[in-house]
């Protein structure tokens, strides 16, 4: 057997890891594959007959870049990454910190894009950015109006800006973003009001009879007044459409702006030039059509902008949680400083009712903390010295001091915001399919409109042929704008991931959200997932004539100072009951069995049944009770004094509150629930019975968990693995969806697709239910967007749709899609 290490470039998520893993496993002779997203590398164990080029080619065929790493290269890699980071910092480069999957010399940046209006715009901006030399990947999101670009360090921001501006769009300055949405909305409102007033005046000139008025104005003067009123609407209010259409035309392509510009221009210029070709009789002018279309589209854009602003409220809420100042101890004095100036190691003072400014560990005092804004847990959490506190949570009762451990972009809140933003900018497979469809959509619509024009021109009476052909041509162009198509997926993703964050569920990307709704099986790791992961005393049994407190006290005296988890649990319970613990003498550990000690001349023995038999201890009828405890998944610890057993202390990793409820809810969702653990089968089955799980994999070693996932996947099942993200990492990566149980400030678990910040297993139910609701919402949006175009384009082509009504319907379609996505904000899960 031989081991080859490959550097893999291009991986950005767990979906990429799975793709690379499957590609390498498909090479004949490969025995074992381990792909690390964080390090951007793959370790492959294979037969001598397998060549390195064949492994590299398998990765390349999967859509990624690969090269072999020598031992020297591996040693140099961390050093090169540090140098790269220092260079980026010293040059003051704008961009995100290095993300998962980025190799040495790579970085990711986010660009706010201005001027996009539909799905075809998204495709064009992505294509332009991907053609910049050194750009490895580009993903554009219409709803957030941002482009996320992964590139080599050699690529400059100016190159990216130039590529975007060359195709008619713009890159905004990031500093202007907080107020940008409000400014754009105000500008849009200003244009709408003026164009609406001018359009109403045009209608008054064209249809005075509808208002019971008689306007003694000659036709020629009426024409000039309408032209005067329609021109600013066409070329001032409608200028963005012309600018976008011209930019698209320069690059031999088309988009939504093309459809609006061509459609309204046809009506405007037909009316403007009509006096040159008509006799001196009545003229059929269509200034009202061109002006009304632009006004209604602006109105739709304004409603859409307001609705889209509401989709990102989750991010705004998260940003608003951050404290502005912190009270730190400097040179023995308390000082109020801006939160940006807090450093790791600072001692921070927090008083009742104040927000905790950064992450840290309590060193003095105690309090109850409201962590609901981060974890979704409604009840306050008690904090004592040694406990973690999370920045942006609210101190409810006592005062305390803590040592800052994470500040700035390292805090849990900053990581959560980054994860949510990344997820909202990501594209699930369904969105990529929509982009492909949109790229062909506009040219197809223009072709249909031209056919409509020619058809109506040929079949209509000669005196009205041009008019009918023109109106139906305009109606087809206007009705078919693909705005709703471009907004259907990203708006749902934004609201869905934001809603997840409110429930303490961090979803890494659209891929995970889309895959989670297809799950059929959920594997739950026992320790730390179903159970608390820390042993606790569950039972204390005493023989006649001895109190339970005496049994617990002797056990705790013997275990005092022990570092064994069972011993720590016994001592902790004794402290909770305020028992007086004396100092034991002649302490001797019996490896694998228990402890010998003496107290006040009396011999104490603490341990398992085997130790009792070896020491010939009289069990006083306790053996049967010990068996019953073991059957229930507990560990019985015998306590003996002077040659006779006086009681049992039972210790167990207790089940988390809500675990049974979560399992039952998962079953109601139609999911098979499986438990996996390294524990003995008897203990494992006892825990499984308590929470209602029928299928158990017991005595499984950490590295074997991924194999169990593979076995279930081979049976055609879509598998989610739920674990603590540490020794479960290979299984989390192998699963279709990896769900990590987070604790405290550890929220950015790289092996997982979804992280549950609060550690409550019921979050798994919420995550899967939210995924189903989001995907259902996306399909609803796509259905209405496609049906809208599929039904109304033929209606317009058949001459059954007025162009003005077409403009109103087009604007309504975008608003309806965004409004439907906003319904996800009302998401609730029933346990």
N, C-alpha and C positions, 0 to 999 in steps of 0.2 A: 504493500500500500504506500501511497505517496500523498503529501499534503501540498496544495498550491494556494497561495493567497493572492487574490485579485483586488485591485483598486477599482471600484465601480463609481462612475460619474453619471449623475442624472436622476438618482433616487431622491424622492421628496416626501414619501409617505409609506405607510404599511402596504398599500397596494403595490408599490414599486418593489418592496422587499419580496412580496409573494411572487411577483412576476419573475424577478431574477432567480429566486430559489427554484421555481418550477422549471425555468430554462436550463439551469445547471443540472438539476436532477434528471432531465430528459437525456443528458449525454450518457451513452452506454459506458458502464464501468465506474460511474460516480456512485460512491457509497453514502457519503454524508455531506450535507451542505449547511453552512451557518452564515447568514447574511446579517451584517450590522448596519443599520440605517445611520446610527450616530457617527460611526467611524468611516462610513462609505466604503466598506470592503466586504469581500466574501471569502470564507475559508472553505476549501473543497478537499475532501479526502477521496481518493480515487485509485484505481488500478494503475500500474506502471504503464500500461498500454495507452492510457488517455493522455493526449498531448495538451500542453498549455494553450496553443492556438485554437484548439477545438473548444476549450472552455471559454476563451475570449470571444470566439465567434458566436457561441450560444447566447452570451450576454448582449452582444451587438445586435443579434437577430431579434432580441426581445425589446430593442429600442433604447439601449443604454450604451455608454462607453466603458471600456474595460482595459486594464493592462496589468501585467504581473507585478507584484511587489516582492522585491528581494528583501533579505533580512536587514540590509543596510538602509534600504528605503523606509522600512517599517520603523526603524529606530529614529530616523531623521524626521518622520512625518509630524510628531507632536511639536518638535522644535520649529519646523517650518510654519505650522499653524500659528504658533505664538508670534513669530516674526511678522506673519501676514496681519494678524490682529493689531500689533503695535504700529505697523506701517499705516493701516487704515485709520487708526486713531490719530496718528501724528499728521496725516494729510487732511484730516477733518472731513472725510468722505461721508456724504449723506447716504443713509441706508440702514437696513435692519442689522442686528447682530447676526453672526453666522448661524444658519438654521440647520436643522437636522438634514443629513444627506449631502451637505456641501463639502466638497473636497478642498484640499489646500489651494489657495489662489482663487477661490470662488466667493461670491457674496450674493445676497438677494436684496433688492430694493423695491419700494412701492412708489409708483408714479400716479398722481391724481390727473386723470385725463378729462379734458374739456371738449365738448362738442359732439359726443356720441349720443345717438338717439334711437338706435335699433340694433337688432342682432347682427345685421350685415356690417355695421360700424365696428362691432366687437371683433368680427373676423378680420377686418382690414387692419385694425390696430395691432392685433396679434401677429398677423403676417408681416407687417412692417417691422415690428420689434424683433421677430425671429430672424429677419434677414440682416440684422446688424451683426457684423463679424464679432464673435466672442460671446454672443448671447446664447445660452444653453437652453433656456425655456422661458416662455412668456404666456401669462394667463390674464385675460382681461375680463372684468366683471362690470356689466352695464348698470346694475342696481347700486353698487358702491362707487361707480365711475372711477375705478382704479385698475392699474395694471401691475401685476406682480411679476418681476423679472429676475431670473437667476442667470448670473453672468460671470465672466472671468474678471479678475481684478483690473485687467488692462482696459476694459470698456469704461468710457467716461459718461457722465450724466448728459453732457452736451450732445454726444452721439445719439443717445436715446431720444432726447428732445427733438433733435433734427429729424430723425426718422418719423416721429409722430407728426411733427408740423408739416413735413413734406407731403403728407397725404390729407392735409386739411384739418387736422385736429391740433389741440394745444396741450401743453403740460403746465399745470398750475403750480404756483409756489406753495409749498406745504404750509408755510407760516400763515397763509391767508385762509386756511381751511376752516377753523372754528366758526368764522362768521360768513364763510363763503356761501353756504346754503341759503341763509337769510338774505344776503345781498342779491343772489341770483333770483330768488323768489320775488323780491321787491322789484327788480328790473323787469321780470316777466309780467308782473302785475301792472307796472307802468305802461308797458307796450300794449297789454291787453285792453286796458281802459281806453287808451287813445284810439286803437284800431276798432274797438267796439263802437265808440261814439261816431267815428267816420263811417263805419258800415251802416249804422242806424240812419245816418243822413242820406246815404246812397239809397237805402230801402225807401226812405221818405220820398225821394225824387222819382223812384221807379214805380212805387205803388201808393200814391197819395190817396187813391180811392179807398184803400183798405182802412185808412184812418178817418174817412169821411171828409177829406180835404180836396180842394181844387187848386192846383198850382198853374196859374196862367203863364207858364214858361215855354217859350218856343223849344222845339226838339233840339235845335242846334245848341242853345244855351244849356239845356238839360244835359246834353252829351258832355259839354265842356266842364260843367260842374261835377258830374259823376267821375270824369277822368281825373279832375283835380283832387277829388276826395279819395279815389281808389289808388292813386299813385303812391302816396306815403304808406298806405297799408301794404301794397305789393312790394315796395323796394326798401322800406324802413323796417316795418314790423316783420316782413318776410325775408329780410336780408340774410339771416342765418341759414335759411334753406338754400338760397342761391350760393352762398359761400361753400356750404357742404357739397352741393351738387357739382360746383365747378372743381373743387378739390378731387372729387371722385372721378369726374370726366378726364382730368389731367392724367389720371392713372388708369384710364381705360376701364373704369368700373362704375358701378351704380349703387345707390343706397336709398334709404327712405327720403332723404332730402331731394334726390333726383325726381322721385315720384311727385312730391309736393310742388317742387319748382316747375316741372314740366306741366303738370296739371293746371296749376293756377295761372301760369304764363300763357297757356293756350287760351284760357277764358279771357284774360286781361288783354292780350294783344289782338285777339279776334275782335273784341269790343272796341279797342283803341283804333284799329285800322279799318273798321267797318265803314265809316263815312267815305273812304276812298273807293270802295267797291259797290256801295249801295246807291240806288236811285234816291230822289229827294223825298221818298215816302218815309213811313215809320221805320225806325231802326230797332232790332232786337239786341239790346245790349246785355252783357253778362258780367258787368263790373260787380254786381251784387254777389255773383257766384264766387269770383276770385277773392273778394274781400271777406265774405262770410267764411269761406274755407280756411283762410289764414287766421281769422279771429277765433273760430271754433277750435282749430288746432292749438293755438296759443292757450285757450281756455283749458283744453285737455291737458296740455303740458303743465299748467299751473296746478290743476288738481292732482296730477301725477306727482309733481314735485313735492306737494304737501304730504301726500300719502307715503312717498318714498322716504321723506324725512322721518316719518313715524316708524319705518321698518328698522331703523338703526338705534331705536331708543335704548335697547339693552346695553349697547356700548356706551352711550351717553350716561346711563345710570351708573355703570361700573366706574367710569372716569370721575363721576361726581362723588363717589364714595371716599376718594382719597382725602386724608387730612391735609391741611395746608401748612401747619406748623407742628413742632414737637418741643416738649420741655425736656432738655437733657441736662445732665450733671457735668459741668466743665470746671476744673480746678476747684472742686468742692462746692460750687455754687450752681443753683438751678438757673438755666437760661432758656428763653423762648427763641427758637431759631426756625427758619424756613425748612420744610421737610427735605428740600434738595441738599441741605448742608449736613444732614445726619450721616454719620459714618458707621461702618461695621465696628462693633465693640463699644459704642457709646452706651452709657447708662441712661435710659429714658424713664421719666416719671409720668404715670397716668393716673388721673383722678376720676372720681365717679362722674358718669355722663359724658366723658371725653372719648373721642375716637383714638384707637391705637394707631400711631403714625406709620410704623414699619414692622416687619416680622422680627421676632426675637424669642428669648427664653426668660421666664420669670425668675428673678433672683431674690426678691423680697416682697412680702405681702401676699394677699390673696384677694380674689374677686370672682364674680360671675360675668362672663363675657357673652354678648349676643353676637353669634357668628352667622346668623341667618342670611345676611347679605352675601356671604361667600359660599357657605356650605348648603344653604337651604334648610338647615335644621332650625326649628322654631324655638326650642327650649334653650335658655342660657347654659353655658358650659362653665363648670367650676375650674378655676385655675389656681395652682399653688406653685411654689418654687420648683423649678425643673420642668414645668410644663411650657409647651410652645404657645405663643400668641401670634395672631395673624393681623397684619396691617389692614386698616380700614374697618375692622370690627369695632363694636361699641362696648366700652366698659360700663357695666350696669351699677355695681355696688361699691366695692372697696377700692382703696388706693394701692398701687403696687409699683415696683420698679422692675424693669427688664433690660437685658443686654441685647442690643440690636445685632441680628445675625444676617439679615438680608435687607438691602436698601436699593432704591432706584429701580432699575429694570429687573433686578433679581427677586423682588418681592412677589408673594403669591398673587396679589392683585394685578401687578404689571404682567406677570406670566399669563394670567387668565385673560386679560385684555388682548395680549398678543395672540394667544391661541384662538380666541373668538374671532378676531380680525382676520387671521389666516384662514380660518374655516369659512368665513363669509366671503372671502375672495376666491376660494377654491371652486373647482368645477366638477360636479359628478359626471359620470359617463353620459347621462341623459342630456346634460347641457351641451356637451361636445357634439352630440348628434343634432341638436337644434341649430348649432352654429353652422354645421355643414348644410343643413336644409336651407337656412337663411341665405347662405352665399349664392344659392341658385334661384332663390325666390324672386328677388327684384328683377333680374333680367327676364324671367318667365312672365312676370306681371306686365312689363313693358311690351313684350311680344303680344300678350293677350289684348292689351289696350290698343295696339296698332291694328290687330286683326279686327277688333271691335269697331274702330274708326272706319276702316276700309269697308267692312260689311254693311254698316249703317249708311255710309255714303252711297253705296251701290244700290241698296234696296229702298231707300227713302225717296219721296217725291223730290224732284229737282229743286224746287223753291225752298225746301227745308232740309235738304240732304246734309249740307255743311253744319248747320246748327245741331241737328240730332246727332250726327257723327261726333261732333266736338263735345257735346254734353256727356255722352256715354263714354267717350274716351277719357274725359276728366274724371268721371265717376269711378271707373275701373282703377285708375291710377291712385286716387285718393283713398278708396276703400281698402286697398291692399297693403297699406304701410305696415311693415312687420314689427311695430313697436311692442305690441302685446307679446309677440313670440320671444323677443329678446328679454322681456322682463319676467316671463312665466317662471323660470327656474331660479334665478338669483334672488328674487324677492322672497320666495318661500325659504330658501336656504338661510338668508339673513335673519328672518323672523324665527325660524326653527332653531338655529344655533344660539341666537340670543335668548330664546325661551329656555333652552337647555342650561345656559349659564345662570339664569335666575334660579334654577332648581339644583345648582351645584353640579351640573353635568357638562363637562368640557368635551366637545366633539371636534376632532382634529381637522375634519374636512368633509366636503360633500360626498366623497366616496363612501366614508363610514356611515353617513346618514342614509345614503341610498341602499347600501348593503344590509344594514341592520333590519330593514323591513322584510327582508327575504329569509331571515333566520328560521331554522327549524329546531335547533338543539342549543341549549345553554349548559356549558360545563362550569360548575362552581367549585373552586378550590376550597377545602375545608378551613384550614388555619388562616385566620385573619380576614376571611371572606364571610363564611357562614358563622364562624366563631370569632371571639374577640382577639384570639391570638396570644392571650396571656392567661396562664393558669390561675384559677381562683378556688378558694376553699368552698366546697358545696355542701358538705355534710360533716358533722362531728358526732361520733357515736361513743357513748361511755357505758361501761359495765355498771351493774348495780353497786351503789355505794360510792361511786366516783362521779363528779360533775363534769359536764361537757367543757366547762371553763378550765378545769384542772387538766383535762386531756390536751386541749389546745395550748395551754400555757406550757406544759412540759415539752410538747412537740416544738413550740416556738423557741424555747430555751435551747433545745438541742440544735435547731436549725439557725440560731442567731449567728449572723456573719456569713451564712452560706450564700454562694452565688448561683446555686442551682435554682432554676425557675420554680420548682415545687416548694423548695425551702423558703424562697422569697414570698411566695403566696401565703404560706402558713404564718410567717412573721408579720406580714402585712395585716392579716385578719386579726391577729393577737393585738396589734397596735390599735386597730379600729375599735376593739372592745376594751381598750385601756387596761390590758392585763399587765401586771408587773413582771418583767422578765429579768431573772437573775443571770449571773454569769455561770455557765457550765464549765466543768473541769474535765481533764483527761478526754478531750474531744478527739475521736478517731473516726475518719470516714472509711466505710467499707465499700469500695468501688462496685457499682452496679447493684448494691443491695440496700445500703442505708447508713446509719450513724450510730456510734457508741459514745456515750458521755456519762458524766456523773454529776449529781447535784446534792450537796449536803450529805455526802456519803452514800447516797442511793444511786444505784446503777440504772441509767436510762438507755433504752434501745428503741430506735426509730427506723422503720424500713419496710420492705416487702415481705411476702409470705415466706419466701425462701430463707430470708435472714432469721425469721422466727423459728422455722424448723431447724436450721443449722445451730441455733443457740438453745434449742429445746425449750422454747417458751410455751407455757400453757395458754391456749388461745381463749379460754373461757367462753366458747360458743360464738366467737366473732367471725369464724371462717365463712359461715354461710352468708352473713351480712356483707362480707368483703366480696364474695362471688356476685351477689346482687348488685353491688356498686359497680363492679367491673363490667357486668352485663349492660349497665346503663352508660357505659363509656367513660367511667370515672376511674381514677387511680387511687386505690385504697392504701393508706400509709398506716401501718400498725404502730401503736405506742405502747411500750412495755416498761414496767418499773419493777426492779428487783425480781426478775424471773417470771413475771406474769403479765399478760396483755391486759391493759386497762381501757383500751378504746381504739378507735380508728378515726383518722382525719382523711376525708376524701377530697381529692383535688382534681379539677377538670378544666379544660379549655371551654368555657361556657359559651352558649349560643348567643349571638348578638340579638338585641331587641329588633324585631321586625323581620328576621330571617325566614321564619315559617310563613309569615304573611307574604313576603316577597316570592317564595317558592309557589305558594298557592296562586298568586296573581299571574306568575309566568305560565303556569299550567292553564289558567283561564284564557290566556292569549294564544293557546294552542301549541305551546312549546314543550318539547321534551326536556326535562331537567335532570342533569347527571352530576354526581359529586365525585371529585377526585382528591386523593389524599395519600400521604406516605404512612399514615397510621395503620395499626393492625386492623384486620377486617372486623373484629368484634366491636372495637371502639368506633370504627367508621360507620358500621351499620346502625349502631345505637344513635349516633348523631343524625344520620340520614332519616331514621324512623321519627325522630323528634321534630324534624322540619318537613317531613312528608315527601322525601325523595326515595324512589324505588331502586334506581340503578346506581351502583357504586363501583368505582375503581379504587381499590385499597392497595396499600403497600407499594405505591408507585414512587419511584425515585424522581427527583426534579427533572433530570434530562429525559425521562421517559414520558413526561406529560405531553410533549409535542407529538410523540408517536401515537398516543391515544387520540389526539385531535385528528391526526392523519387518518387513523383507522375509521373514525366516524365520517370524515369527509369522503373516504373511499366508498362508503355506503350511500353516497349521494346526499348527505346532510349538509346544510349550511350551519356552521358552528360558530358560536360565540364562546370565548374563554374568559372567565372572570377570575382575576387573581390579584395579588398584591404588587405585581409589576417588578418584583425582585428576582426570586428564583423561578418565577413563572414566565420570565421574559421570552424564552424560546416558544412556549406554548401560545402566549399572547400574539407573537408574530406569525405563527403558523395558522392560527384561527382566521376565519373569514372576517371576524370583528373581535379585536382584543379590547377587553374592558378592565381597566386597572382601578383598584380600590385605593384612593389617595388618602393620606392622613396629614392634617396640619398644613404646613407650607409646601409640601411636596406635591405640586400639581402637574408639572411638566414631565410626565412619565413617557419616555421616548418609545417604549415597546408597545404602547397602547394606541388604539384608534379613538377610544373614549376613556376619559378619566372621571371618576366619581369623587369630587372633592371631599364630601362629608364622610365617606366610608360606609354609608348606609346602603345595604343591599337592595333596598326598595328603589334606589336610583337606577338599577338595571331595568326594572319594570318601566320606570318613567322614560328611560332612554329609548327602549324599544318601541314603546307606545308613541313617543314623540317622533321617532323615525317614521313609523307607519303613517302618522297624521301628516307629517311634512311631505312624504312622497305622494300620499293621496292628494294633498293640496297642489303639488306640482302637476300631477296628471290632470287635475281639474282645470288648472290654468292653461295647460297645453291643449286640452280638449276644446276649451272655449276659444282660444286663440286660433286653432286650426279650423274649427267649425265655422267661426266667424268669417275667415277668409274663404273657406271652401264653399260656403253657402252664398255669401254676399258678392263675391267676384262674378259668378254667373248671373246673379240678379242685376248687377250693374251693367254687365255686358249685354243683357237682354233689354236694356233701356227702362228698367223698372225702378231705378234708384236715382233720385235727384242728387247732383254733386254736393249740394249743401248738406243734405241729410247724410251723405257718405262721410263728410268731414266730421259731423257730430258723432256718428257711429264709430268712426276710427278713434276719436278721442276717448269715447266711452269705453272702448275695448281695453285700452291701457289702464284706465282708472279701475275698471272692474277686476282686472288681473291683480293689481296691487292691493285693492281692497280685499279680495279673496285671500291673499297671502296674509293680510293683517288679522284675519280671523284666527290664525294660529296663536295670536296673543292671548286668546281665551282658552288655550289648551289646559285641560285638567285630566289627571289620571285617577281612575277609580281602583283602589286596592281591594 
